[in-house]
Amino acid sequence: MTINFKTPEIKELKPRILVMGLGGAGGNAINGMIENGLQGVEFIAVNTDAQDLKINKATTKIQMGLNLTKGLGAGTRIDIGQASADESLNDIINVIQGANMVFITAGMGGGTGTGAAHVIARAAKELNILTVGVVTLPFLYEGPS
């Protein structure tokens, strides 16, 4: 007599982890991660500067503030970065929805990353997504004296 046991199907539960590079510095950071072969995450480039987005290696790209900046950068103006994120918030939410974790990487010396980081982090928090910010500050010689 043969007894056949049916084993349950094993499912791999993979979290959806996003790494969002904001502005020029954040975009450079995710380009470095992509070049070094980081796997298991989705890379998203977010910028107001259309030229910078074109050369970014991320597969998903969000151009913020098209009506406000006309595809140009925020020009170190934090208010422009924030307003651009507010203008494009629905696009951002559509991309991050369903994620389990979001890493936001940005430089805190320009307008886009500095102005948009908290807007995106707040949206992720409201969607109950675990959110981590990884930011860099410019050296003293990089800014106004």
Secondary structure as GFF3:
##gff-version 3
##sequence-region A 1 145
A	DSSP	beta_strand	17	22	.	.	.	ID=ss1
A	DSSP	alpha_helix	23	35	.	.	.	ID=ss2
A	DSSP	beta_strand	42	47	.	.	.	ID=ss3
A	DSSP	alpha_helix	50	55	.	.	.	ID=ss4
A	DSSP	beta_strand	60	63	.	.	.	ID=ss5
A	DSSP	alpha_helix	66	69	.	.	.	ID=ss6
A	DSSP	alpha_helix	78	87	.	.	.	ID=ss7
A	DSSP	alpha_helix	89	96	.	.	.	ID=ss8
A	DSSP	beta_strand	101	107	.	.	.	ID=ss9
A	DSSP	alpha_helix	112	126	.	.	.	ID=ss10
A	DSSP	beta_strand	130	136	.	.	.	ID=ss11
A	DSSP	three_ten_helix	140	142	.	.	.	ID=ss12
###
